[in-house]
Amino acid sequence: MKKKVLVGIDLRQNKDQHNLSLLQLKWLEDNFDNIETQVINLDDIFNSFDHTMKSFKSELAFANSRSRLRMVTLYQIAQSKHGIVVGTGNKVEDFGVGFYTKYGDGGVDISPIADCTKTQVWEMGYKLFIIQ
C-alpha cells in the first residue's frame, strides 16, 4: 500500500523553500516504493481568509495564520486516513528558541528530528542526496 506524503502550497511562500520541498518529495518517491506525493494548493483558502479578516491587517499575523491553516489541512487529511502529522522542527527552531508558529508548524503528533541541530539536518540532507 502506498503512503501519501502531502504538502500544502501557497503563492506567498518563498519560491526557494517551495522548490526545496518539491525536491524532497521527488527524493522520497524515487527512493521508496510505498510513497506517493500529493500537492494541495491552498491559495483559495488563504485568499478567502485574507479577505474575511481584512479589518485586522497584519503581515505577521497573516503569515502565522497561513501556517495554522496548513496545519488544519494536514490534520484533516491525517485523521481522515487514520494517520498522524509528522513535524520537521529541529532542536533550535522548535525546541531551543521556539521559532515556530504556535498551533501552526509546531502543532504535530511526532517530531523525529527534534533533537537534531539545523547543521545536522542539512548534513543528513546532503548525505541522502536530498540537497545538492
N, C-alpha and C positions, 0 to 999 in steps of 0.2 A: 504494500500500500504506500502510495506516495504521500510524503509530508509536505504541507504547504508552508511556504515562507512568505509572509505578506509585508508590504511596505506601503505606507501612505505618503503621497506626494502632494505638494502644492507649489504653485509657480513662484511663490515668495521665498521658497527655500533657496539657500546658496547652491548654485549650479554645481560647484566642485563637490560639495557634500552629497548632492543627489547622484552625481556620476559615480562617486566612490561607492555609494550604496548599490547602484546597479552592477558595478564590477564585483562587489562581494556576492550579490545574488547569482551572478553568472558563475563565479567560482564554485559556489555551493552546488548549482545544477551540474556543472562539469565534473565535480569530484564525488558526488553521491547520487546513486541511482534512485533513492527514495525522496528526492527533493523536487518540488515543483514550486515555482515562484509566481506570485500574482501581485501586480502593482495596482493600487486603488487610488484614483485621482480624487482628492478631497477639495479641489478648488471651489466647487459649487457650495459645499457646506461652509467653508471659510468665508466665502463672499456673502452668503446669507447671514452668517453670524456677524460679520463686519457691518453689514447694512442695518441689521437689527440693533446693534449696540453702538451706532454712530454717535449717540449722545454722550458716550463715555470714551471719547478718543484718547488713546494712549498706546503708542507703538510697543512699549514694553509689555503692557497688559495684553495686547493683541498677539504678540509673539508667544507669550506664555499660554494664551488661550488656544493657539494653534497646536501647541504641544499637548494640551489637555484633550482637545478634540481628536487628535491622532490616537491618544491612549484610549479614549472611549471606543473608537473604531476597533482597535486591537482587542479590547475586552469583549466587544460584541461578537467578533469573529471567533475568538478563543473559546468563549462559553458555548457558542453555537456548535463548535466542533469538539467539545469536551477536552479542550486543550488549556494551555497556560500561556501567559505573557512572559517572555524572557527578556531581561534587561541587558543593556550594553554599558551600563555605568561602570567606571573604573574607580580605583581606590581614592584618587584625588578629587575627581569631579563630584561623584555622588557621596562618597563616604569620608572625604577629607574636608574640603572647604564647603561641600554641599552645593556645588554649582549645577543645579538641575531645577526643573520646574516641579514644584510640589503638586502632586496629583496629576502630573504630566509624564514626562520621560522618566521620572523617578518612581512612578507607580507601576511596579512589576511584581510578578509572583516569585521569580528567582533571578539572581544576579551572578552568573557563573564567572565573570571576570572582575568581580568586586574587589578582590584582593590584589589585583594587578595594577601597577603604575601605568601611566599613559605610555611611557617608553617601552615597557614590557608588551603592551598591547600592539604598538607599532612593530616591535621586533617579531611578534607572532605573525602579524600580517605579512611582513616580508618573507619570513621562513615558509609560510603556507602559500606564498605567491599570490596573495590577495592584493597586496600592494606591490607595485613595481618601482 
